Amino acid sequence: MEVRKILLYLASFVGMLDSFYLIDVHYTANGACSTNVEEFFGYTVDCGFLDSTKYAEILSIPISIIGLLYYVTIFLVLYFDTTIDKILKKKSFTELISSHLDLVLIFSSMGFLFILYLLYVQLVIFEIVCIYCIYSAASTFVIFGISISYKITTT
């Protein structure tokens, strides 16, 4: 298996673990997020505060669940790569989506834009950082970067 694909699996798995933890925090810890870090690049670290704001949910769905769905989708697209490629070749949807890697690029682009929004909320609106949200952002950035590198090298 190629190194980039292993990194995609790893980043999606790390994202899933992080999302599971944040889901647990959201529902059971009453916003208490255990971390020994008090400051991150000059920003106060307070995951619990961020989890208690209106930005922590979309249509009453915690963003940690949305994140979990994102990482599971990436993982499953990678796992069922040959099946997805066969379906895409048969159906000939469009030239934009010709392989499972195109789907990963599309999903990771949406994830990247969403993470930028969440970072804006943390850094600009509240000036507070959630370390576990930063882990999720890092996982998404890795997935996005690798999916771009796949697109560049396969075209």
C-alpha positions, 0 to 999 in steps of 0.5 A, a space after each residue: 500500500 502506498 505511503 500516502 494512502 496509509 497516511 490518509 487512513 491514519 489521519 481519518 482514524 485519528 480524526 475518528 478517535 478525536 471525534 469520539 472523545 469530543 462526542 463523549 465530552 459533549 454528552 457526558 462531561 458537561 463541557 469539561 474537557 481534560 487537558 493539561 494545556 492552559 495556553 496555545 500560541 498565546 490563546 487560552 485553552 478552554 474546550 468546555 467553553 467552546 462546547 457550550 456555545 451556539 457554534 458547537 451544534 448545527 441544527 441541534 447536531 453536535 459538530 463532533 458528530 458531523 466530524 465523525 461522519 466526515 472521517 468515517 466517510 473518508 475511511 470508507 471511501 478509501 476502504 472500498 476504493 475498487 468498488 467505488 471506482 467500478 461504480 464510477 466507471 460504469 455510471 460515468 457521472 462526470 469527468 470531475 469524479 472519475 475515481 474514489 480519490 476524486 471523492 476524497 478530494 471533494 469531501 476533504 475540500 468541504 472538510 477543509 473549508 468547514 475547519 477554516 470556519 471553526 478555526 475562525 470561530 475559535 481564534 477570532 470570535 472567542 479568542 479561545 482554542 480547543 486542543 482537541 479541535 486543533 487535532 481534528 483540524 490537523 487531521 483534516 489538513 493532512 487529508 486535504 493536503 494528501 488528496 491534493 497531492 494525489 490529484 496533482 500526480 494523477 492528472 
